[in-house]
Each structure stands twice: as structure tokens, then as C-alpha cells.
Amino acid sequence: MDTIILAGDQKKNIKINDDNKAFLLLEQKPVIIHVLKTLLFHPEIDNIYVVGPKERLDKTLKAYEYELNSSSKKIFTIEQKKSLLENVLEGFYCSIPEYNNKTLSIEQIKIKYIDKAALFLPGDIPLVMPEEISFFISNCDLKKYDYFIGITPENVMETYYPETQSPGIIMAYMHFKEGRYRVSNIHLARLFKLNELKYFAQIYNIRYQKKIKNIYRFIKYVSDAPDTFKIYKYYLCMQIALFFNNFKLKLFSDFFRKFVPINEVETILSNIINAKLKTIIIPFGGIAVDIDNEKDFAALQSMFNKWIKKQRDFFEKKAPKL
């Protein structure tokens, strides 16, 4: 399966230490190199398309080619566009030969490759492990669905929490009836079957819902979406659950999240994009850990090797019951 890595540094992308997250040094290597090394030797991954600042990507890949060239897979770098959605589309299009050699129009490409699926990952997930990708792909039933989003349970993410003598990262969660889940950084989609991707792009830009202005923008953005009343209902319940959870009032948080079943949210999102969407619960945490701020990156730098070891030990045992 072709894989698109999003490593852009457009205006809406958060920079850490005033730099693109994909190029931050971790164990003396850029984060993007850690990600690529995992993907290059994965049997289910075909070609890899990295969308970002092309000149800098090319220089970085050249500097570490001795670590990357032992794989037969090809890495293609693509100049970033102005937005995340444009980068997603450009990466997907560039995986199609007729787009690159301009032998078919965009409409002809969409018709011919309507069933083409690809994997989408960000460039700032250095803890990602091959087993996580295999688990996700193996649970994506493309006979029934068109778009898959990975989510990881809270109990799995506790591995990365701060300890008495060690730094850590406390994640943000979606509060569902079935539990609290971190939205993982992995998607698989038949992109040409999805409509109204503008909603996803807009929501991504306002993903930090602790900001009042982003809450207002969310309400405004989905005002013309299908099932608006249900969207507002579930959104309100999730926000209230989050509010109480932030104050460690789990009893109240649990009460409100019970009104937000995952399958109902899947149905609403499916109606918005006019395609069948499915969440995949991933019992591993590395793929859900990205770099959101300087504090989290400092914790990642300090704990990287320990967390990698924990993950490898975990894969040798039975996954926890979800």
C-alpha cells in the first residue's frame, strides 16, 4: 500500500523550537528519519510519498541515505502546498502515474482510481512501530468501508504519563460512551470516494478545543453539515465530559460521555463525507504519540529509548483487553 507522510510546515502547523517538527533532532537524527526507517522495512508498505519543504527533505534524506537505501522501497519527496488538505491531495495524486506524466485529466484519474486506497501518517511520530501499522491495516475492511481512523484507549496511553522520577506526556482524549480514546495518527482512505473533505480540514485547523474561539469556529463550520442537531448534541456532551475530566471529576465526566456512542459518531461522520467511515481501536500507543509542544518534545527526548523498550516488551506479550 502506498503511504503518504505529511511533513509540512504551513501556517496552521505548529512549530516546536521554531522549527518543523519532522526535522527536530531525536537521538541525533531528525524525527522524520525515525518514521521512515519504520516504514521502509514494513512488508505492507509500498512506495512512500513525503509532502513537505522538498529542498530540505531532499537534503535530509541524502544525509541519511546510508540508513535508508538498504530497502528496495522508493521514497518520493513532494513540495508542500498551502494547507493540510492540499498536501493530502497532492501526496495522493503523486502516487498515481497518470498524474505525474499528465496523460489523464483529474476527472479521468478520479474515475479510474476511485477504489485506490492509501495510508496517511504525519512526520512527527518517532515512536511508531511496525506492529501498530500491521494491526491497523489488517483491521481495515475495505470491502465494507472507505475511510478508517485509528483510536487508542486511555489505559494504553498511560504508559507515557509522567512518573515520580521521569517526565511524560499527558494526552488529550475524545470522550465516548465506550471510554476515553486518543485519536491516533494513522488514517487509511479511498480518497476519491470521500466528499466534503473541507469539514475535516477546517476541524483540523481548530483541533485545540481548549480555546474558546475554536469552539465558536467549530459550531460555525458544521452549521450546514448533515445531522447538525446531533453534531451539536454529541459535541456538547463531549465538551462537558472533557471539562469535568480536566478537574478530575470522573463521575460527572462519565455521565456525559455515555451519551456519545462511537457508532453514532461514525454514522454522522460518514454522512458528512458521503462515504463509510470506521474507527479502529489500536491497542498500542506509539503511533498516538506526536509532538505537540516543547514540553512534550523534551519528555520524548528524555524517555525515547525507555519508551521504545517498553513498546517492544509489550509486543511480546498479549495486548491488554480493551
C-alpha positions in Angstrom: 0.0 0.0 0.0 1.3 3.4 -0.9 1.9 5.7 2.1 1.7 9.5 2.3 3.7 11.2 5.1 2.6 14.7 5.9 5.6 16.8 7.0 4.5 20.3 6.0 5.2 23.5 7.9 2.4 25.7 6.7 0.8 28.5 8.8 -1.6 26.2 10.6 1.1 23.6 11.5 2.6 24.1 15.0 6.3 24.6 15.1 8.5 23.4 18.0 11.5 25.4 19.0 10.7 27.5 15.9 11.3 24.5 13.6 9.3 22.0 11.6 8.6 19.0 13.9 9.7 16.5 11.3 13.3 17.9 11.4 13.7 18.1 15.2 16.7 16.0 16.3 15.9 13.0 18.4 18.8 10.7 19.3 20.9 12.7 16.8 18.5 12.0 13.9 15.7 14.0 12.5 12.3 12.7 13.7 11.3 12.0 10.0 14.2 9.6 9.7 12.9 7.5 12.6 9.5 7.4 10.9 10.9 6.5 7.5 13.0 3.7 8.9 10.0 2.0 10.4 8.0 2.3 7.2 10.8 1.3 4.8 11.1 -2.2 6.2 7.4 -2.8 6.6 6.1 -5.6 4.3 2.7 -4.0 3.7 4.1 -0.6 2.7 4.9 0.1 -0.9 6.2 3.4 -2.1 6.4 6.3 0.3 5.5 9.9 -0.6 6.7 12.7 1.8 5.0 16.0 1.4 6.8 19.0 2.9 9.6 21.5 2.2 11.1 19.5 -0.7 14.6 21.0 -0.8 15.1 20.4 3.0 13.6 16.9 2.7 15.9 16.0 -0.1 19.0 17.2 1.8 17.9 15.3 4.9 17.3 12.1 3.0 20.6 12.5 1.3 22.4 12.9 4.6 20.9 9.7 6.0 20.8 7.7 2.8 23.1 5.0 4.2 20.3 4.1 6.7 17.5 4.3 4.1 19.0 2.7 1.0 19.1 -0.8 2.4 15.4 -1.0 1.5 14.1 -1.6 -2.0 11.2 0.8 -1.5 11.2 4.2 -3.0 10.8 7.5 -1.2 9.4 10.4 -3.2 9.5 14.0 -1.9 6.8 16.4 -2.9 6.7 20.2 -2.4 4.1 21.2 0.1 1.1 23.3 -0.8 -0.6 26.0 1.3 -2.8 23.7 3.5 -3.0 20.3 5.0 -5.9 19.2 2.7 -3.9 20.3 -0.3 -0.9 18.3 0.9 -3.1 15.2 1.5 -4.5 15.5 -2.1 -1.1 16.3 -3.7 0.5 13.3 -2.0 -2.3 11.0 -3.1 -2.3 12.3 -6.7 1.5 11.9 -6.9 1.1 8.2 -6.2 -0.7 7.9 -9.5 1.4 7.5 -12.6 -1.0 9.3 -14.9 -1.0 12.4 -12.7 2.8 12.6 -12.9 3.1 12.1 -16.6 -0.1 14.1 -17.3 -1.7 11.5 -19.5 -5.1 11.8 -17.9 -7.2 14.6 -16.6 -8.1 14.9 -12.9 -11.6 13.7 -13.6 -10.4 10.7 -15.6 -7.9 9.9 -12.8 -10.7 10.0 -10.2 -12.8 7.6 -12.2 -10.0 5.2 -12.9 -8.7 5.2 -9.4 -11.9 5.5 -7.5 -11.1 2.4 -5.4 -7.4 3.3 -4.7 -6.6 3.4 -1.0 -3.6 4.8 0.7 -2.2 5.2 4.2 -1.7 8.6 5.7 0.7 9.4 8.6 2.3 12.6 10.0 6.0 13.1 10.0 6.3 13.6 13.8 5.6 10.1 15.3 9.0 8.7 16.0 7.7 6.0 18.4 5.6 4.3 15.7 6.3 0.6 15.5 5.7 -1.9 12.6 3.3 -4.0 14.7 1.0 -1.0 15.1 0.8 -0.4 11.3 0.2 -4.1 10.7 -2.6 -4.3 13.3 -4.3 -1.2 11.8 -4.1 -2.3 8.2 -5.3 -5.8 9.0 -8.4 -4.5 10.7 -9.3 -2.2 7.8 -12.1 -3.9 5.9 -12.1 -2.2 2.5 -15.0 -4.3 1.4 -17.2 -2.5 3.8 -15.7 0.9 4.5 -13.9 3.7 2.7 -12.2 5.6 5.4 -10.5 4.4 8.6 -9.3 6.3 11.6 -7.2 4.8 14.4 -8.0 5.5 18.0 -6.1 4.4 21.1 -7.6 3.7 24.6 -6.6 5.8 27.6 -5.2 2.9 29.5 -2.7 2.2 26.8 -1.6 5.8 26.7 -0.8 5.8 30.4 2.5 4.2 29.5 3.7 7.6 28.5 2.4 9.5 31.6 4.9 11.3 33.9 6.2 9.2 36.8 7.7 10.3 40.1 11.3 10.5 38.7 10.5 10.7 35.0 8.9 13.2 32.6 6.0 12.1 30.5 3.2 13.3 28.2 -0.5 13.5 29.2 -2.7 13.3 26.1 -5.9 14.8 25.0 -8.8 12.4 24.6 -12.1 12.0 22.9 -14.8 11.1 25.4 -17.0 8.4 24.2 -19.5 6.1 25.9 -17.1 3.2 25.4 -14.2 5.0 27.0 -11.7 7.8 26.5 -9.6 7.5 23.3 -6.7 9.3 21.8 -7.1 9.9 18.1 -4.1 8.0 16.6 -2.0 9.5 13.9 -3.0 6.9 11.2 -5.6 7.0 8.5 -6.4 4.8 5.6 -8.7 6.1 2.9 -10.1 5.8 -0.6 -9.7 9.5 -1.0 -11.7 9.8 -4.3 -14.7 8.4 -2.6 -14.8 11.0 0.2 -16.8 14.1 -0.3 -16.8 17.4 1.7 -13.3 17.0 3.0 -13.4 20.7 3.7 -15.1 19.9 7.1 -12.1 17.7 8.2 -9.6 20.3 7.1 -11.5 23.0 9.0 -11.8 20.9 12.1 -8.1 20.1 12.0 -7.3 23.8 12.0 -9.3 24.2 15.2 -8.4 20.9 16.8 -7.2 22.6 20.1 -10.6 22.8 21.7 -9.4 24.4 24.9 -9.5 27.7 23.0 -12.9 29.4 23.2 -12.5 30.9 19.7 -12.0 27.3 18.3 -15.2 26.1 19.9 -17.1 29.0 18.3 -15.5 28.2 14.9 -16.4 24.5 15.2 -20.1 25.5 15.8 -20.0 27.8 12.8 -18.2 25.3 10.5 -20.6 22.5 10.9 -23.8 24.6 10.8 -24.5 23.5 7.3 -23.4 19.9 7.7 -25.9 16.9 7.7 -27.3 16.0 11.1 -26.4 19.4 12.6 -28.5 18.9 15.7 -26.9 15.5 16.5 -23.4 17.0 15.9 -24.2 19.8 18.4 -25.6 17.3 20.9 -22.6 15.0 20.9 -20.2 17.9 20.7 -21.7 19.5 23.8 -21.7 16.2 25.7 -18.0 15.6 24.8 -17.1 19.1 25.8 -18.8 18.8 29.2 -17.2 15.4 29.7 -13.8 16.9 28.9 -14.4 19.9 31.3 -15.2 17.6 34.2 -12.3 15.3 33.4 -9.9 18.2 33.5 -11.0 18.8 37.1 -10.6 15.1 37.8 -14.4 14.8 38.3 -14.6 11.4 36.6 -18.1 10.5 37.8 -19.6 13.6 36.1 -17.4 13.1 33.1 -18.5 9.5 32.7 -22.2 10.6 33.0 -22.0 12.9 30.0 -19.8 10.8 27.8 -22.3 7.9 28.0 -24.5 9.9 25.6 -21.8 9.7 22.9 -21.5 6.2 21.4 -18.8 5.7 18.9 -21.0 4.0 16.3 -23.3 7.1 16.3 -20.3 9.4 15.7 -19.1 7.1 12.9 -22.5 7.4 11.3 -22.6 11.2 11.5 -19.1 11.5 10.0 -20.0 9.0 7.3 -23.0 11.2 6.3 -20.8 14.3 6.2 -18.3 12.8 3.8 -20.9 10.7 2.0 -18.8 7.5 2.5 -18.5 4.8 5.0 -16.2 5.6 7.9 -14.9 3.2 10.6 -12.7 3.8 13.7 -10.1 1.1 14.5 -9.2 0.6 18.2 -5.4 0.2 18.3 -4.1 -1.5 21.5 -0.6 0.1 21.1 0.4 3.6 21.9 3.5 4.7 19.9 1.5 5.7 16.9 -0.6 8.0 19.0 2.3 10.0 20.4 3.1 13.0 18.3 4.9 16.3 19.2 2.5 19.0 20.2 4.7 21.4 22.2 8.2 22.0 23.6 7.4 20.3 26.9 6.2 17.1 25.3 9.2 17.1 23.0 11.6 17.5 25.9 9.9 14.5 27.6 10.2 12.5 24.4 13.9 13.3 24.1 14.4 12.1 27.7 12.3 9.0 27.6 12.7 7.9 23.9 14.8 4.8 24.5 12.9 3.7 27.6 9.6 4.0 25.8 10.8 2.2 22.7 12.0 -0.7 25.0 8.6 -0.7 26.8 6.8 -0.9 23.4 9.0 -3.8 22.3 8.4 -5.6 25.5 4.7 -5.0 25.2 4.6 -6.6 21.7 6.0 -9.8 23.1 3.0 -10.1 25.5 -0.7 -10.3 25.0 -2.3 -6.9 24.2 -4.5 -5.6 27.1 -8.2 -6.2 27.0 -10.0 -3.2 25.5 
